[in-house]
C-alpha cells in the first residue's frame, strides 16, 4: 500500500469476497487488492467516491 492509503475505518464482514464486487461496482478505487494476510485476515482496502479509505476484512 502507498503511504496515502491509510484506512480511516475498518469494517469486518462475514464474506469479504461478497463485499468486494459491489464496492468496485459502486466506484470504489481498490488501493490494496483482496489478500489473505499471514495473520489470518482476508481483506481489501478501497477508497470510496468521497475519498474515504476503508479496510474491509473478515477473519479466516
mmCIF file of the N, C-alpha and C atoms, coordinates in Angstrom:
data_MODEL
# 
_entry.id   MODEL 
# 
loop_
_atom_site.group_PDB 
_atom_site.id 
_atom_site.type_symbol 
_atom_site.label_atom_id 
_atom_site.label_alt_id 
_atom_site.label_comp_id 
_atom_site.label_asym_id 
_atom_site.label_entity_id 
_atom_site.label_seq_id 
_atom_site.pdbx_PDB_ins_code 
_atom_site.Cartn_x 
_atom_site.Cartn_y 
_atom_site.Cartn_z 
_atom_site.occupancy 
_atom_site.B_iso_or_equiv 
_atom_site.pdbx_formal_charge 
_atom_site.auth_seq_id 
_atom_site.auth_comp_id 
_atom_site.auth_asym_id 
_atom_site.auth_atom_id 
_atom_site.pdbx_PDB_model_num 
ATOM 1   N N  . UNK A 1 1  ? 0.842   -1.175  0.000  1.00 0.00 ? 1  UNK A N  1 
ATOM 2   C CA . UNK A 1 1  ? 0.000   0.000   0.000  1.00 0.00 ? 1  UNK A CA 1 
ATOM 3   C C  . UNK A 1 1  ? 0.886   1.236   0.000  1.00 0.00 ? 1  UNK A C  1 
ATOM 4   N N  . UNK A 1 2  ? 0.372   2.252   -0.625 1.00 0.00 ? 2  UNK A N  1 
ATOM 5   C CA . UNK A 1 2  ? 1.108   3.502   -0.617 1.00 0.00 ? 2  UNK A CA 1 
ATOM 6   C C  . UNK A 1 2  ? 0.854   4.233   0.684  1.00 0.00 ? 2  UNK A C  1 
ATOM 7   N N  . UNK A 1 3  ? 1.700   5.200   0.986  1.00 0.00 ? 3  UNK A N  1 
ATOM 8   C CA . UNK A 1 3  ? 1.594   5.920   2.249  1.00 0.00 ? 3  UNK A CA 1 
ATOM 9   C C  . UNK A 1 3  ? 0.291   6.691   2.385  1.00 0.00 ? 3  UNK A C  1 
ATOM 10  N N  . UNK A 1 4  ? -0.359  7.058   1.282  1.00 0.00 ? 4  UNK A N  1 
ATOM 11  C CA . UNK A 1 4  ? -1.591  7.840   1.367  1.00 0.00 ? 4  UNK A CA 1 
ATOM 12  C C  . UNK A 1 4  ? -2.834  6.980   1.498  1.00 0.00 ? 4  UNK A C  1 
ATOM 13  N N  . UNK A 1 5  ? -2.668  5.679   1.630  1.00 0.00 ? 5  UNK A N  1 
ATOM 14  C CA . UNK A 1 5  ? -3.812  4.782   1.666  1.00 0.00 ? 5  UNK A CA 1 
ATOM 15  C C  . UNK A 1 5  ? -4.133  4.272   3.064  1.00 0.00 ? 5  UNK A C  1 
ATOM 16  N N  . UNK A 1 6  ? -3.704  4.962   4.094  1.00 0.00 ? 6  UNK A N  1 
ATOM 17  C CA . UNK A 1 6  ? -4.021  4.539   5.454  1.00 0.00 ? 6  UNK A CA 1 
ATOM 18  C C  . UNK A 1 6  ? -5.535  4.567   5.649  1.00 0.00 ? 6  UNK A C  1 
ATOM 19  N N  . UNK A 1 7  ? -6.073  3.461   6.107  1.00 0.00 ? 7  UNK A N  1 
ATOM 20  C CA . UNK A 1 7  ? -7.522  3.354   6.243  1.00 0.00 ? 7  UNK A CA 1 
ATOM 21  C C  . UNK A 1 7  ? -8.046  4.236   7.362  1.00 0.00 ? 7  UNK A C  1 
ATOM 22  N N  . UNK A 1 8  ? -9.127  4.932   7.069  1.00 0.00 ? 8  UNK A N  1 
ATOM 23  C CA . UNK A 1 8  ? -9.798  5.765   8.059  1.00 0.00 ? 8  UNK A CA 1 
ATOM 24  C C  . UNK A 1 8  ? -10.664 4.909   8.969  1.00 0.00 ? 8  UNK A C  1 
ATOM 25  N N  . UNK A 1 9  ? -11.134 3.786   8.437  1.00 0.00 ? 9  UNK A N  1 
ATOM 26  C CA . UNK A 1 9  ? -12.030 2.918   9.197  1.00 0.00 ? 9  UNK A CA 1 
ATOM 27  C C  . UNK A 1 9  ? -11.849 1.481   8.712  1.00 0.00 ? 9  UNK A C  1 
ATOM 28  N N  . UNK A 1 10 ? -12.073 0.530   9.619  1.00 0.00 ? 10 UNK A N  1 
ATOM 29  C CA . UNK A 1 10 ? -12.085 -0.886  9.269  1.00 0.00 ? 10 UNK A CA 1 
ATOM 30  C C  . UNK A 1 10 ? -13.486 -1.414  9.488  1.00 0.00 ? 10 UNK A C  1 
ATOM 31  N N  . UNK A 1 11 ? -13.934 -2.237  8.544  1.00 0.00 ? 11 UNK A N  1 
ATOM 32  C CA . UNK A 1 11 ? -15.263 -2.833  8.630  1.00 0.00 ? 11 UNK A CA 1 
ATOM 33  C C  . UNK A 1 11 ? -15.105 -4.338  8.511  1.00 0.00 ? 11 UNK A C  1 
ATOM 34  N N  . UNK A 1 12 ? -15.560 -5.059  9.521  1.00 0.00 ? 12 UNK A N  1 
ATOM 35  C CA . UNK A 1 12 ? -15.499 -6.517  9.476  1.00 0.00 ? 12 UNK A CA 1 
ATOM 36  C C  . UNK A 1 12 ? -16.802 -7.041  8.887  1.00 0.00 ? 12 UNK A C  1 
ATOM 37  N N  . UNK A 1 13 ? -16.672 -7.937  7.912  1.00 0.00 ? 13 UNK A N  1 
ATOM 38  C CA . UNK A 1 13 ? -17.837 -8.529  7.254  1.00 0.00 ? 13 UNK A CA 1 
ATOM 39  C C  . UNK A 1 13 ? -17.731 -10.051 7.326  1.00 0.00 ? 13 UNK A C  1 
ATOM 40  N N  . UNK A 1 14 ? -18.849 -10.725 7.118  1.00 0.00 ? 14 UNK A N  1 
ATOM 41  C CA . UNK A 1 14 ? -18.847 -12.185 7.134  1.00 0.00 ? 14 UNK A CA 1 
ATOM 42  C C  . UNK A 1 14 ? -18.195 -12.764 5.889  1.00 0.00 ? 14 UNK A C  1 
ATOM 43  N N  . UNK A 1 15 ? -18.343 -12.089 4.735  1.00 0.00 ? 15 UNK A N  1 
ATOM 44  C CA . UNK A 1 15 ? -17.839 -12.605 3.465  1.00 0.00 ? 15 UNK A CA 1 
ATOM 45  C C  . UNK A 1 15 ? -17.167 -11.477 2.685  1.00 0.00 ? 15 UNK A C  1 
ATOM 46  N N  . UNK A 1 16 ? -15.843 -11.403 2.778  1.00 0.00 ? 16 UNK A N  1 
ATOM 47  C CA . UNK A 1 16 ? -15.086 -10.333 2.123  1.00 0.00 ? 16 UNK A CA 1 
ATOM 48  C C  . UNK A 1 16 ? -15.253 -10.405 0.608  1.00 0.00 ? 16 UNK A C  1 
ATOM 49  N N  . UNK A 1 17 ? -15.249 -11.613 0.062  1.00 0.00 ? 17 UNK A N  1 
ATOM 50  C CA . UNK A 1 17 ? -15.390 -11.759 -1.383 1.00 0.00 ? 17 UNK A CA 1 
ATOM 51  C C  . UNK A 1 17 ? -16.737 -11.223 -1.868 1.00 0.00 ? 17 UNK A C  1 
ATOM 52  N N  . UNK A 1 18 ? -17.784 -11.438 -1.096 1.00 0.00 ? 18 UNK A N  1 
ATOM 53  C CA . UNK A 1 18 ? -19.107 -10.932 -1.472 1.00 0.00 ? 18 UNK A CA 1 
ATOM 54  C C  . UNK A 1 18 ? -19.182 -9.414  -1.372 1.00 0.00 ? 18 UNK A C  1 
ATOM 55  N N  . UNK A 1 19 ? -18.356 -8.808  -0.530 1.00 0.00 ? 19 UNK A N  1 
ATOM 56  C CA . UNK A 1 19 ? -18.345 -7.349  -0.388 1.00 0.00 ? 19 UNK A CA 1 
ATOM 57  C C  . UNK A 1 19 ? -17.498 -6.673  -1.463 1.00 0.00 ? 19 UNK A C  1 
ATOM 58  N N  . UNK A 1 20 ? -16.563 -7.400  -2.051 1.00 0.00 ? 20 UNK A N  1 
ATOM 59  C CA . UNK A 1 20 ? -15.607 -6.813  -2.993 1.00 0.00 ? 20 UNK A CA 1 
ATOM 60  C C  . UNK A 1 20 ? -16.277 -6.318  -4.287 1.00 0.00 ? 20 UNK A C  1 
ATOM 61  N N  . UNK A 1 21 ? -17.005 -7.171  -4.959 1.00 0.00 ? 21 UNK A N  1 
ATOM 62  C CA . UNK A 1 21 ? -17.603 -6.794  -6.255 1.00 0.00 ? 21 UNK A CA 1 
ATOM 63  C C  . UNK A 1 21 ? -18.538 -5.589  -6.142 1.00 0.00 ? 21 UNK A C  1 
ATOM 64  N N  . UNK A 1 22 ? -19.434 -5.537  -5.168 1.00 0.00 ? 22 UNK A N  1 
ATOM 65  C CA . UNK A 1 22 ? -20.298 -4.356  -5.060 1.00 0.00 ? 22 UNK A CA 1 
ATOM 66  C C  . UNK A 1 22 ? -19.519 -3.071  -4.774 1.00 0.00 ? 22 UNK A C  1 
ATOM 67  N N  . UNK A 1 23 ? -18.435 -3.176  -4.033 1.00 0.00 ? 23 UNK A N  1 
ATOM 68  C CA . UNK A 1 23 ? -17.621 -1.987  -3.757 1.00 0.00 ? 23 UNK A CA 1 
ATOM 69  C C  . UNK A 1 23 ? -17.021 -1.447  -5.046 1.00 0.00 ? 23 UNK A C  1 
ATOM 70  N N  . UNK A 1 24 ? -16.486 -2.335  -5.860 1.00 0.00 ? 24 UNK A N  1 
ATOM 71  C CA . UNK A 1 24 ? -15.897 -1.923  -7.134 1.00 0.00 ? 24 UNK A CA 1 
ATOM 72  C C  . UNK A 1 24 ? -16.979 -1.383  -8.071 1.00 0.00 ? 24 UNK A C  1 
ATOM 73  N N  . UNK A 1 25 ? -18.112 -2.059  -8.143 1.00 0.00 ? 25 UNK A N  1 
ATOM 74  C CA . UNK A 1 25 ? -19.219 -1.616  -8.994 1.00 0.00 ? 25 UNK A CA 1 
ATOM 75  C C  . UNK A 1 25 ? -19.716 -0.239  -8.575 1.00 0.00 ? 25 UNK A C  1 
ATOM 76  N N  . UNK A 1 26 ? -19.670 0.055   -7.288 1.00 0.00 ? 26 UNK A N  1 
ATOM 77  C CA . UNK A 1 26 ? -20.138 1.348   -6.779 1.00 0.00 ? 26 UNK A CA 1 
ATOM 78  C C  . UNK A 1 26 ? -19.128 2.471   -7.014 1.00 0.00 ? 26 UNK A C  1 
ATOM 79  N N  . UNK A 1 27 ? -17.956 2.122   -7.555 1.00 0.00 ? 27 UNK A N  1 
ATOM 80  C CA . UNK A 1 27 ? -16.986 3.154   -7.879 1.00 0.00 ? 27 UNK A CA 1 
ATOM 81  C C  . UNK A 1 27 ? -15.836 3.298   -6.917 1.00 0.00 ? 27 UNK A C  1 
ATOM 82  N N  . UNK A 1 28 ? -15.713 2.366   -5.975 1.00 0.00 ? 28 UNK A N  1 
ATOM 83  C CA . UNK A 1 28 ? -14.596 2.435   -5.040 1.00 0.00 ? 28 UNK A CA 1 
ATOM 84  C C  . UNK A 1 28 ? -13.297 2.093   -5.763 1.00 0.00 ? 28 UNK A C  1 
ATOM 85  N N  . UNK A 1 29 ? -12.256 2.853   -5.480 1.00 0.00 ? 29 UNK A N  1 
ATOM 86  C CA . UNK A 1 29 ? -10.921 2.578   -6.018 1.00 0.00 ? 29 UNK A CA 1 
ATOM 87  C C  . UNK A 1 29 ? -10.222 1.603   -5.078 1.00 0.00 ? 29 UNK A C  1 
ATOM 88  N N  . UNK A 1 30 ? -9.839  0.448   -5.567 1.00 0.00 ? 30 UNK A N  1 
ATOM 89  C CA . UNK A 1 30 ? -9.139  -0.535  -4.742 1.00 0.00 ? 30 UNK A CA 1 
ATOM 90  C C  . UNK A 1 30 ? -7.689  -0.092  -4.604 1.00 0.00 ? 30 UNK A C  1 
ATOM 91  N N  . UNK A 1 31 ? -7.263  0.159   -3.375 1.00 0.00 ? 31 UNK A N  1 
ATOM 92  C CA . UNK A 1 31 ? -5.890  0.591   -3.123 1.00 0.00 ? 31 UNK A CA 1 
ATOM 93  C C  . UNK A 1 31 ? -5.040  -0.530  -2.533 1.00 0.00 ? 31 UNK A C  1 
ATOM 94  N N  . UNK A 1 32 ? -5.676  -1.636  -2.152 1.00 0.00 ? 32 UNK A N  1 
ATOM 95  C CA . UNK A 1 32 ? -4.980  -2.846  -1.713 1.00 0.00 ? 32 UNK A CA 1 
ATOM 96  C C  . UNK A 1 32 ? -5.889  -4.000  -2.114 1.00 0.00 ? 32 UNK A C  1 
ATOM 97  N N  . UNK A 1 33 ? -5.436  -4.897  -2.995 1.00 0.00 ? 33 UNK A N  1 
ATOM 98  C CA . UNK A 1 33 ? -6.311  -5.949  -3.528 1.00 0.00 ? 33 UNK A CA 1 
ATOM 99  C C  . UNK A 1 33 ? -6.715  -6.977  -2.475 1.00 0.00 ? 33 UNK A C  1 
ATOM 100 N N  . UNK A 1 34 ? -7.681  -7.802  -2.847 1.00 0.00 ? 34 UNK A N  1 
ATOM 101 C CA . UNK A 1 34 ? -8.067  -8.917  -1.980 1.00 0.00 ? 34 UNK A CA 1 
ATOM 102 C C  . UNK A 1 34 ? -6.818  -9.715  -1.628 1.00 0.00 ? 34 UNK A C  1 
ATOM 103 N N  . UNK A 1 35 ? -6.594  -9.881  -0.353 1.00 0.00 ? 35 UNK A N  1 
ATOM 104 C CA . UNK A 1 35 ? -5.373  -10.530 0.111  1.00 0.00 ? 35 UNK A CA 1 
ATOM 105 C C  . UNK A 1 35 ? -5.673  -11.380 1.341  1.00 0.00 ? 35 UNK A C  1 
ATOM 106 N N  . UNK A 1 36 ? -5.099  -12.570 1.375  1.00 0.00 ? 36 UNK A N  1 
ATOM 107 C CA . UNK A 1 36 ? -5.096  -13.383 2.594  1.00 0.00 ? 36 UNK A CA 1 
ATOM 108 C C  . UNK A 1 36 ? -3.829  -13.016 3.353  1.00 0.00 ? 36 UNK A C  1 
ATOM 109 N N  . UNK A 1 37 ? -3.993  -12.312 4.444  1.00 0.00 ? 37 UNK A N  1 
ATOM 110 C CA . UNK A 1 37 ? -2.853  -11.843 5.223  1.00 0.00 ? 37 UNK A CA 1 
ATOM 111 C C  . UNK A 1 37 ? -2.332  -12.972 6.113  1.00 0.00 ? 37 UNK A C  1 
ATOM 112 N N  . UNK A 1 38 ? -1.032  -12.967 6.407  1.00 0.00 ? 38 UNK A N  1 
ATOM 113 C CA . UNK A 1 38 ? -0.452  -14.038 7.219  1.00 0.00 ? 38 UNK A CA 1 
ATOM 114 C C  . UNK A 1 38 ? -1.004  -14.111 8.637  1.00 0.00 ? 38 UNK A C  1 
ATOM 115 N N  . UNK A 1 39 ? -1.641  -13.058 9.102  1.00 0.00 ? 39 UNK A N  1 
ATOM 116 C CA . UNK A 1 39 ? -2.168  -13.061 10.477 1.00 0.00 ? 39 UNK A CA 1 
ATOM 117 C C  . UNK A 1 39 ? -3.626  -13.544 10.531 1.00 0.00 ? 39 UNK A C  1 
ATOM 118 N N  . UNK A 1 40 ? -4.117  -14.168 9.422  1.00 0.00 ? 40 UNK A N  1 
ATOM 119 C CA . UNK A 1 40 ? -5.423  -14.822 9.448  1.00 0.00 ? 40 UNK A CA 1 
ATOM 120 C C  . UNK A 1 40 ? -6.596  -13.960 9.037  1.00 0.00 ? 40 UNK A C  1 
ATOM 121 N N  . UNK A 1 41 ? -6.337  -12.892 8.318  1.00 0.00 ? 41 UNK A N  1 
ATOM 122 C CA . UNK A 1 41 ? -7.388  -11.985 7.873  1.00 0.00 ? 41 UNK A CA 1 
ATOM 123 C C  . UNK A 1 41 ? -7.402  -11.958 6.349  1.00 0.00 ? 41 UNK A C  1 
ATOM 124 N N  . UNK A 1 42 ? -8.577  -11.995 5.758  1.00 0.00 ? 42 UNK A N  1 
ATOM 125 C CA . UNK A 1 42 ? -8.730  -11.756 4.324  1.00 0.00 ? 42 UNK A CA 1 
ATOM 126 C C  . UNK A 1 42 ? -9.298  -10.351 4.216  1.00 0.00 ? 42 UNK A C  1 
ATOM 127 N N  . UNK A 1 43 ? -8.711  -9.520  3.330  1.00 0.00 ? 43 UNK A N  1 
ATOM 128 C CA . UNK A 1 43 ? -9.145  -8.130  3.291  1.00 0.00 ? 43 UNK A CA 1 
ATOM 129 C C  . UNK A 1 43 ? -8.863  -7.486  1.949  1.00 0.00 ? 43 UNK A C  1 
ATOM 130 N N  . UNK A 1 44 ? -9.479  -6.336  1.768  1.00 0.00 ? 44 UNK A N  1 
ATOM 131 C CA . UNK A 1 44 ? -9.113  -5.408  0.720  1.00 0.00 ? 44 UNK A CA 1 
ATOM 132 C C  . UNK A 1 44 ? -9.303  -4.011  1.290  1.00 0.00 ? 44 UNK A C  1 
ATOM 133 N N  . UNK A 1 45 ? -8.632  -3.054  0.678  1.00 0.00 ? 45 UNK A N  1 
ATOM 134 C CA . UNK A 1 45 ? -8.749  -1.666  1.106  1.00 0.00 ? 45 UNK A CA 1 
ATOM 135 C C  . UNK A 1 45 ? -9.188  -0.865  -0.104 1.00 0.00 ? 45 UNK A C  1 
ATOM 136 N N  . UNK A 1 46 ? -10.201 -0.034  0.084  1.00 0.00 ? 46 UNK A N  1 
ATOM 137 C CA . UNK A 1 46 ? -10.750 0.739   -1.023 1.00 0.00 ? 46 UNK A CA 1 
ATOM 138 C C  . UNK A 1 46 ? -10.966 2.189   -0.620 1.00 0.00 ? 46 UNK A C  1 
ATOM 139 N N  . UNK A 1 47 ? -10.897 3.042   -1.620 1.00 0.00 ? 47 UNK A N  1 
ATOM 140 C CA . UNK A 1 47 ? -11.220 4.453   -1.427 1.00 0.00 ? 47 UNK A CA 1 
ATOM 141 C C  . UNK A 1 47 ? -12.591 4.662   -2.064 1.00 0.00 ? 47 UNK A C  1 
ATOM 142 N N  . UNK A 1 48 ? -13.540 5.156   -1.286 1.00 0.00 ? 48 UNK A N  1 
ATOM 143 C CA . UNK A 1 48 ? -14.885 5.360   -1.817 1.00 0.00 ? 48 UNK A CA 1 
ATOM 144 C C  . UNK A 1 48 ? -14.921 6.632   -2.677 1.00 0.00 ? 48 UNK A C  1 
ATOM 145 N N  . UNK A 1 49 ? -16.019 6.855   -3.381 1.00 0.00 ? 49 UNK A N  1 
ATOM 146 C CA . UNK A 1 49 ? -16.092 8.025   -4.258 1.00 0.00 ? 49 UNK A CA 1 
ATOM 147 C C  . UNK A 1 49 ? -15.878 9.366   -3.552 1.00 0.00 ? 49 UNK A C  1 
ATOM 148 N N  . UNK A 1 50 ? -16.083 9.406   -2.233 1.00 0.00 ? 50 UNK A N  1 
ATOM 149 C CA . UNK A 1 50 ? -15.855 10.640  -1.479 1.00 0.00 ? 50 UNK A CA 1 
ATOM 150 C C  . UNK A 1 50 ? -14.418 10.767  -0.976 1.00 0.00 ? 50 UNK A C  1 
ATOM 151 N N  . UNK A 1 51 ? -13.574 9.761   -1.269 1.00 0.00 ? 51 UNK A N  1 
ATOM 152 C CA . UNK A 1 51 ? -12.177 9.815   -0.880 1.00 0.00 ? 51 UNK A CA 1 
ATOM 153 C C  . UNK A 1 51 ? -11.844 9.150   0.437  1.00 0.00 ? 51 UNK A C  1 
ATOM 154 N N  . UNK A 1 52 ? -12.837 8.589   1.126  1.00 0.00 ? 52 UNK A N  1 
ATOM 155 C CA . UNK A 1 52 ? -12.583 7.913   2.402  1.00 0.00 ? 52 UNK A CA 1 
ATOM 156 C C  . UNK A 1 52 ? -11.987 6.537   2.136  1.00 0.00 ? 52 UNK A C  1 
ATOM 157 N N  . UNK A 1 53 ? -10.974 6.157   2.906  1.00 0.00 ? 53 UNK A N  1 
ATOM 158 C CA . UNK A 1 53 ? -10.315 4.861   2.736  1.00 0.00 ? 53 UNK A CA 1 
ATOM 159 C C  . UNK A 1 53 ? -10.864 3.894   3.781  1.00 0.00 ? 53 UNK A C  1 
ATOM 160 N N  . UNK A 1 54 ? -11.313 2.718   3.292  1.00 0.00 ? 54 UNK A N  1 
ATOM 161 C CA . UNK A 1 54 ? -11.965 1.730   4.147  1.00 0.00 ? 54 UNK A CA 1 
ATOM 162 C C  . UNK A 1 54 ? -11.256 0.381   4.014  1.00 0.00 ? 54 UNK A C  1 
ATOM 163 N N  . UNK A 1 55 ? -10.894 -0.183  5.134  1.00 0.00 ? 55 UNK A N  1 
ATOM 164 C CA . UNK A 1 55 ? -10.314 -1.518  5.207  1.00 0.00 ? 55 UNK A CA 1 
ATOM 165 C C  . UNK A 1 55 ? -11.466 -2.500  5.448  1.00 0.00 ? 55 UNK A C  1 
ATOM 166 N N  . UNK A 1 56 ? -11.747 -3.368  4.484  1.00 0.00 ? 56 UNK A N  1 
ATOM 167 C CA . UNK A 1 56 ? -12.843 -4.332  4.607  1.00 0.00 ? 56 UNK A CA 1 
ATOM 168 C C  . UNK A 1 56 ? -12.201 -5.687  4.866  1.00 0.00 ? 56 UNK A C  1 
ATOM 169 N N  . UNK A 1 57 ? -12.574 -6.321  5.981  1.00 0.00 ? 57 UNK A N  1 
ATOM 170 C CA . UNK A 1 57 ? -11.889 -7.535  6.385  1.00 0.00 ? 57 UNK A CA 1 
ATOM 171 C C  . UNK A 1 57 ? -12.821 -8.574  6.963  1.00 0.00 ? 57 UNK A C  1 
ATOM 172 N N  . UNK A 1 58 ? -12.340 -9.796  6.941  1.00 0.00 ? 58 UNK A N  1 
ATOM 173 C CA . UNK A 1 58 ? -13.013 -10.912 7.588  1.00 0.00 ? 58 UNK A CA 1 
ATOM 174 C C  . UNK A 1 58 ? -11.962 -11.849 8.145  1.00 0.00 ? 58 UNK A C  1 
ATOM 175 N N  . UNK A 1 59 ? -12.284 -12.521 9.229  1.00 0.00 ? 59 UNK A N  1 
ATOM 176 C CA . UNK A 1 59 ? -11.344 -13.456 9.838  1.00 0.00 ? 59 UNK A CA 1 
ATOM 177 C C  . UNK A 1 59 ? -11.538 -14.829 9.216  1.00 0.00 ? 59 UNK A C  1 
ATOM 178 N N  . UNK A 1 60 ? -10.416 -15.479 8.960  1.00 0.00 ? 60 UNK A N  1 
ATOM 179 C CA . UNK A 1 60 ? -10.460 -16.803 8.336  1.00 0.00 ? 60 UNK A CA 1 
ATOM 180 C C  . UNK A 1 60 ? -10.855 -17.864 9.336  1.00 0.00 ? 60 UNK A C  1 
# 
